[in-house]
Amino acid sequence: MKPCLHMTSTDLQKVRNHLASLQTMLARRFDAADDESLLEFRRACWAALLLVEDVDFQDQLDLLVRYAKEFFRGGEDMKDRMNAVIAACHVRLDAVEGGYGKRWRDLRAA
């Protein structure tokens, strides 16, 4: 894995915030064919995607965008799959952050 050398700790926090927003959106109840919520969900995915130049992370977000269409059209059974993908995104983001070494973790903790 090659770390994203130009990512800042602020970028990492923004991505974490986007992932938290995605989890919040999944926890809400939606009406069938909720196109506005689908668009909001996809925007959060794309915002996170633009911040992380890691192919594995981007692949997970791409999968999440594809699942979202079915979920926001009433596919409640997709929620578990989508939560699993978001969890995988968190794991991958931790791995990307690990590429920065101890210095970034120390700065974030300060």
Secondary structure, DSSP 8 states (H G I E B T S, - for coil): ----TT--HHHHHHHHHHHHHHHHHHHS---TT-HHHHHHHHHHHHHHHHH---HHHHHHHHHHHHHHHHHTTT-GGGHHHHHHHHHHHHHHHHHHHHTT-HHHHHHHH-
